[in-house]
């Protein structure tokens, strides 16, 4: 079966790093390419051609399709408010912590780099709430999760489907005390682009960034705008990076042919914003957010029965939900190659990246006119 090791094609590597962790001779290291994504590099002098790297490659979907889909909203308003959508992560984290477990999620470190880490208290789990639209550094969390599992601790591990696939390959055996939850992923944007973007903002405003909230609910769940907060407590709205991300221009090559972008889920739970809810349940209105939750396993069903009393839940046809949400691959932006070519030769740098992001994602006048005409026409049709 095709993989990165026998083809060298970047579309076959999601960057999980399991191959490097499992290599018996430590012959593999994960190294950043010119686009800012990590790929395995093999030291030929250390390699013994055992083939284990190909066996543990995680870029394959197990193709299990037994998910039950739900509209889901956390009943606790405080918990709902700190979440990006309907507060499902916090509900799962709460269940885990109350059972003396450990929760793994993504937060920012002191340098505003997205990293995976673990928490053993609900208060510490709050740092994992909110979307971080950049590929996270997994650090040593696969090994840490394995240690806790062997101790008999319940472990909730959250991340993108490809990251969780990497964990499953790393662990080899199945654990009854492991809960897996993936975020229905749009794509993984470049950490290098994110770093230059942050630097550009700090240069422009001559102050350090304290926090970036990509999915702030300050303007409501449906009208979320990225909020940049500086250490002097001032805030600005800035969406050039976020816009390039959602328009598919700065994403990892494997994301455009993602094997996990389907209704076949490899986890116990999948959580996402329930986009398109107005077409399915037009009378259901929540300014604080609505989640799409899929329960994908027997283990997931058992846990769901224990926590669903804390949520408003309503079953929904997964095929209908899939029409509006990312159970499919995204298309490559027409300017992606041009953008990354300039990034690779340093034409794009920390002094101009925001201008370049805006330039290459700008919608042409013809398209803007067409889209506006379409919206006007829809309103006219509705009135009649």
C-alpha angles and dihedrals in degrees: 000000000000117000138154093270096057098036106027086219111146092212087073096058124074094181099242092142096219090131091058092047094050099042105118093211097041086238093143126075128176110239131184118243125211091274091056099253126127122241132172117263117196122214100216092202092060097037116104095186093242091149094223091127090063093045093054096042104133099202094106128094117226087218098225112159113182102111124148113206128214142181101233136186127174109238092212105089095202092053091045092051095059093048127088094232132351100343100251096139091057091050090055092044091051092052091049096047093045087056091053092258139142127246125208120199145136127280139153120266124217090283094050092252114147109242138170116239139150135251132198099190133058090235091058090047089065090076088066093057118099129046121282105196098204135081107273125225106243091206110182096325098120090060092041091051090050091052093052091046091052088051088058095250120147107245125199109195118188130185142103118319092253092052091050091047086056090052092051091051090048094051093046093188127067121247124207089208095057120100116192122199124175128195112233093248128218093191142295113266123205118278088208091058090047092051093050090046091055091046091050091054092049091050092047096049097030094230140091124264116239100184143352119210109190093180104037114166093207088112095035133274095281095046101048117163126183110259120206114201121195128204091255086063094248117135135204135185112234126163109170094109093040091049092051089049097052090044090058098241104122103037134124114268093240090058092070091059098028113171090205096057096103142081087269102097126188097202140072092245137018119197131191145145109281098237113183093032089133088064094049103035107012092173094055106095126178120163088188096059145276125231132213105217124186121190107208110176145034089255089052092051091053093052092043090058089056098049106031093090086071091059142057102241133179126176116241134183107263092213090058092046090050091062091072103030138064104275086124139060123271125235124249113254112243091237098046096102092044092049095049092043089059091044091052095053093043094248083124112053143148092288098057110017095108091054090048093049090052093044096053096043097045113127114231120246091246092055092046091052091046093051093047091049090051092052092048091049092052091053091051092050091049092053090055 
